[in-house]
Amino acid sequence: MLEKIFKLRENNTTVRTEVLAGLITFMTMAYILAVNPDILAVSGMPRGGIFVATVLAATVGSALMGLLSNYPFALAPGLGINAFFSYTVVVGMGYSWQFALLAVFMEGFIFLALSVTSVREKIFNSIPAPLKAASAVGIGLFIAFIALQNGKVIVSNDATYLGIVNFHKVEMHTEGVWALFTISGIIITSTLLIKGFKGAMLFGIFGTWLLGIIAEYVGLYVPNSDTGFYSVIPDFSHYTGDLSIAFREFGITCGALFQVDSWTHTVDGAVTGHGFSLIKSLDFFVVMFAFFFVDMFDTLSTLIGVSVKGGFLTPEGKLPRASRALSADAIATSAGAIFGTSTTTTFIESAAGVTIGGRTGLTAISTALLFLSSILFAPIFLSIPSFATTPALFLVGFFMMASITKIDFTKMRDAIPAFVCMMLMPLTYSVSNGIMIGIITYTFINALIGKIKEVHWLMIVLSFVFILKYALM
């Protein structure tokens, strides 16, 4: 049955490889289960309800992707856009979180309409091959950068913005040990990979986590929740009660966007608008457009980068079944809004599963099932420290870098925009910024050297749309 649905032999893969890839992808994404409730709770939403909504959005989104497109891409509520939801739309602009969810829901429908009519697929195909390769490299750099940040190896520095951890100036029982385990995990996992050890990344994650558990038991690592360093030992003592509360709170978030009476706009503590009148406001379309824009180009950039790494693109640079993948992403966005979470999108951590051989939708289905099971085993998944998953993510970044060989650096009119694209992804902390500014650079360079006729008309349109976006938002 699995062979018939996912065409495993045709894609040169096995059930074991796909399930293992799904497990690796899930473990590198599991942090969203803890982080998303923290960020969205700022908007006033109940934390337990957000947790359940996050689980369901990731489950439904990843399952849809696997079944509709047969690609190994996993989805979950996106980082960055959830902060925009809470801090900008709700706290900054004064809209209720229910109304903000409505904007996400509507954005998903627009996204779906563009996917069904193949507009997004045409945009995908219009992007030149050097920029597609650069997206893969940029995502690799971005993933590695995030990994080292989460692993406390790269820290803020007043003089240079960023720097390497100084073990003489940090608390060794928390941040210092965290960074040491990150470095150790990278070395251990790298050694296993070089030796050709099967399941190297998975054993690297569990091995590094085990070191952390031992360190906590002997007092080398001392959790301090006030500074963000939590226990790495699973704790089920209060979980049954917490789970009951979470499901009750899910009853508050699920479907809340359809409660018209809850749509409000508040300024200085006074309600200045409510109900259907808010939909007519310019702010609503600005907010919806902002959600749409970030979602669209984060998704496109991730699909491009991971597809380059997985070898899913045709010789012409097209992605077969692209409209199905994009439709799955769009449906997941609207479904997630109904559950009670901000935009659900394709995760760059999907590259982790692809790197170890995930090639079909069975990888995405495996990730979906693990997300669903996380409701029952949340204490285990939420106690996995970032220093355990960092080695895998860092090495995924290494593997993604291989796509740089597909860029011909002797052709500067292609190579310079590609360089801009790959560098801006980590430096601006945004995948979409990298691809958008890369497109602008590509279009204008080719225009100034008299090669504008060789640029796809959609690239020209996108360039001016992006310029307006940066000018107005």
C-alpha positions, 0 to 999 in steps of 0.5 A: 500500500505504501509503495502504491501511494508514495512510489518508494522504489521509483524515488529510490527510497525505503519505508525505513529511510522515510520514517527515519527522515520523518523522525529527524525532521520532527526532532529538529522542529519540536522546539516550535511546540514550546516556542509558539505558545510563548510568543502567541501568549503575548497576544492574550491567547491561552497558552494551553490552547495554543499548544494543542493548536500548534500540534494540530496545525503541524499534524494536518499541514505535514499530512496534507503535504505528504498526501497531496504532493508526495514531497518530504516537506513538513509544516508547522506555525512559522517563527517570525510571523508569530511574533508579527502576529502578537507584537505588531498586529495585536499589541502594536496595532490594537486588534484582538487576537481573534481578528488577527486569526481572521486575517491569517485565515483569509490570507490562506484562502488568497494563497490557495486561489493563487496556488490552484490557478498556478500563479505561484507555480509560475512565480516559482518557475520564473526564478532563474537557476542561479537564484534557486541554487543560492536559496539552498545555500542561503538556507544552509547558512541560515540553518547553521547560524540558527543552530549555533545561536540556539546552542549558545556558541554564537552570542550577542556582542556589543562591539561586533553585534555577534561573537563567539561565547566567552567561557570566562564571562558566562555562567558555566553551569548553564550557558557554558555547559550548553555551548560545550555540549553543542560543540561536542555534539557537532564533533560526535555527529560529524565523526559518525557521519564520516565513519558512515554510521547509519542513523548518525544524526539521530544517534547524535541527537540522542547521544548529546541529550544523554550527556545533558541528562547525565550532566544534570544528574551530577550537577554539572548542568543546573537548570535556571528557568528564569534565564531560559535554561530548563531541565533536560529530564522529562517530567510527567508529574503534572502532565495529566492535569496540564493536558486537561487544562490545555484541551479546555483552553483549546476550546477557547482558541478553536474557531474563535476567529468566527466569533464576530463579537470578539473582533475589536480594535482598541486604542489606549484601552478604549474600543474604537471599532468592532465587528464587520466594520473592521473588515472594511478598514485599510489596516485589515488589508495591510495586515492580511497582505503582510501575512500573505507576503511573508508566508508566500515567499518564505514558502517559495524560498524553502521549497526551492532550497530544499528541492535543490538539495533533494534533487526534485527539480527538473533540468529546466528548474521546475518543481513537479506537482508544485501547485499541489505542494503550495496548495497544501501549504495554503490549506494548512494556513487556514486550518491552523487559523481555525485551530487557533495559531498564526500562519502555518508554513513549510519549515526549513528544517525539512532539509534535515530529513531530506539530507538523510534520504527522505524523498517522498510524502511518507517522510512528511506523514511520519513527521505528522504522526510524531507531532500528533503523538507529541500531545501524549508525550509532550514532556519527552519532546519538550525536554529535548534541549537545543544543544542536542538538535543543534549538531544535526541542524548545523550539519544539515547546513553543511550539506545544503552548502553543496548547491553552491557548485551549481552557481557559475561564479565566472558569470557575474550577472548571475553570480552576484545576485545569487551571492546577495540572496545567499548572504542576506538570508542569515544576515537579515534572519529571513529566508524571504528577504534573501530571495526578494532582494536577490530578485531585485538585484538580478533584475536591475543588474540585467537591466543596466547591462542591457540584458533585460529582455532575457529576464522573465517578465514575472521577475520584473513585476516581482521586483517592483512589487518587492520595492513597494513592499520595502517602501511601504511596510 
